[in-house]
Amino acid sequence: MSNQDKNPEQSPLTLREMLQSVLAAALGVQSGKNRSRDFSRGKPSHFILLGVFFTALFVVVLLGAVKLILHLATG
Protein backbone atom coordinates (compact mmCIF):
# COMPACT_ATOMS: atom_id res chain seq x y z
CA MET A 1 0.00 0.00 0.00
CA SER A 2 1.43 3.37 -0.97
CA ASN A 3 1.74 6.39 1.32
CA GLN A 4 -1.07 8.16 -0.55
CA ASP A 5 -3.47 5.28 0.15
CA LYS A 6 -2.73 5.45 3.87
CA ASN A 7 -3.32 9.20 4.18
CA PRO A 8 -5.86 10.55 1.69
CA GLU A 9 -5.42 14.09 3.05
CA GLN A 10 -1.91 14.19 1.54
CA SER A 11 -2.91 12.88 -1.90
CA PRO A 12 -2.94 15.31 -4.83
CA LEU A 13 -6.22 17.00 -5.67
CA THR A 14 -8.43 15.39 -8.28
CA LEU A 15 -9.53 17.28 -11.38
CA ARG A 16 -13.04 17.53 -9.93
CA GLU A 17 -11.76 19.06 -6.68
CA MET A 18 -9.66 21.58 -8.62
CA LEU A 19 -12.59 22.54 -10.87
CA GLN A 20 -14.83 23.02 -7.84
CA SER A 21 -12.19 25.22 -6.22
CA VAL A 22 -11.70 27.36 -9.33
CA LEU A 23 -15.45 27.84 -9.81
CA ALA A 24 -15.99 28.63 -6.12
CA ALA A 25 -13.11 31.11 -6.16
CA ALA A 26 -14.50 32.77 -9.31
CA LEU A 27 -17.84 33.24 -7.56
CA GLY A 28 -16.18 34.31 -4.30
CA VAL A 29 -17.69 31.56 -2.18
CA GLN A 30 -14.65 29.38 -1.44
CA SER A 31 -14.69 28.00 2.12
CA GLY A 32 -11.67 28.36 4.37
CA LYS A 33 -11.41 24.58 4.71
CA ASN A 34 -11.23 24.08 0.94
CA ARG A 35 -8.83 26.99 0.51
CA SER A 36 -6.40 25.50 3.04
CA ARG A 37 -6.78 22.10 1.34
CA ASP A 38 -5.93 23.70 -2.00
CA PHE A 39 -2.80 25.37 -0.63
CA SER A 40 -1.57 22.22 1.08
CA ARG A 41 -2.37 19.63 -1.62
CA GLY A 42 -2.71 21.54 -4.89
CA LYS A 43 -0.14 22.68 -7.42
CA PRO A 44 -0.22 26.37 -8.34
CA SER A 45 0.36 25.65 -12.03
CA HIS A 46 -2.81 23.52 -12.20
CA PHE A 47 -4.91 26.28 -10.64
CA ILE A 48 -3.41 28.91 -12.92
CA LEU A 49 -4.15 26.86 -16.04
CA LEU A 50 -7.70 26.09 -14.93
CA GLY A 51 -8.25 29.74 -14.00
CA VAL A 52 -7.06 30.97 -17.39
CA PHE A 53 -9.18 28.34 -19.15
CA PHE A 54 -12.28 29.24 -17.09
CA THR A 55 -11.77 32.97 -17.74
CA ALA A 56 -11.38 32.43 -21.49
CA LEU A 57 -14.50 30.22 -21.55
CA PHE A 58 -16.44 32.85 -19.58
CA VAL A 59 -15.42 35.60 -22.04
CA VAL A 60 -16.37 33.46 -25.06
CA VAL A 61 -19.79 32.67 -23.53
CA LEU A 62 -20.39 36.37 -22.79
CA LEU A 63 -19.40 37.38 -26.32
CA GLY A 64 -21.68 34.73 -27.76
CA ALA A 65 -24.58 35.91 -25.60
CA VAL A 66 -24.05 39.54 -26.61
CA LYS A 67 -23.84 38.63 -30.30
CA LEU A 68 -27.00 36.53 -30.03
CA ILE A 69 -28.88 39.33 -28.29
CA LEU A 70 -27.72 41.92 -30.84
CA HIS A 71 -28.66 39.60 -33.71
CA LEU A 72 -32.14 39.04 -32.28
CA ALA A 73 -32.61 42.77 -31.54
CA THR A 74 -31.70 43.87 -35.06
CA GLY A 75 -33.52 40.88 -36.55
C-alpha positions in Angstrom: 0.0 0.0 0.0 1.4 3.4 -1.0 1.7 6.4 1.3 -1.1 8.2 -0.6 -3.5 5.3 0.1 -2.7 5.4 3.9 -3.3 9.2 4.2 -5.9 10.6 1.7 -5.4 14.1 3.1 -1.9 14.2 1.5 -2.9 12.9 -1.9 -2.9 15.3 -4.8 -6.2 17.0 -5.7 -8.4 15.4 -8.3 -9.5 17.3 -11.4 -13.0 17.5 -9.9 -11.8 19.1 -6.7 -9.7 21.6 -8.6 -12.6 22.5 -10.9 -14.8 23.0 -7.8 -12.2 25.2 -6.2 -11.7 27.4 -9.3 -15.5 27.8 -9.8 -16.0 28.6 -6.1 -13.1 31.1 -6.2 -14.5 32.8 -9.3 -17.8 33.2 -7.6 -16.2 34.3 -4.3 -17.7 31.6 -2.2 -14.6 29.4 -1.4 -14.7 28.0 2.1 -11.7 28.4 4.4 -11.4 24.6 4.7 -11.2 24.1 0.9 -8.8 27.0 0.5 -6.4 25.5 3.0 -6.8 22.1 1.3 -5.9 23.7 -2.0 -2.8 25.4 -0.6 -1.6 22.2 1.1 -2.4 19.6 -1.6 -2.7 21.5 -4.9 -0.1 22.7 -7.4 -0.2 26.4 -8.3 0.4 25.6 -12.0 -2.8 23.5 -12.2 -4.9 26.3 -10.6 -3.4 28.9 -12.9 -4.1 26.9 -16.0 -7.7 26.1 -14.9 -8.3 29.7 -14.0 -7.1 31.0 -17.4 -9.2 28.3 -19.2 -12.3 29.2 -17.1 -11.8 33.0 -17.7 -11.4 32.4 -21.5 -14.5 30.2 -21.6 -16.4 32.8 -19.6 -15.4 35.6 -22.0 -16.4 33.5 -25.1 -19.8 32.7 -23.5 -20.4 36.4 -22.8 -19.4 37.4 -26.3 -21.7 34.7 -27.8 -24.6 35.9 -25.6 -24.1 39.5 -26.6 -23.8 38.6 -30.3 -27.0 36.5 -30.0 -28.9 39.3 -28.3 -27.7 41.9 -30.8 -28.7 39.6 -33.7 -32.1 39.0 -32.3 -32.6 42.8 -31.5 -31.7 43.9 -35.1 -33.5 40.9 -36.6 
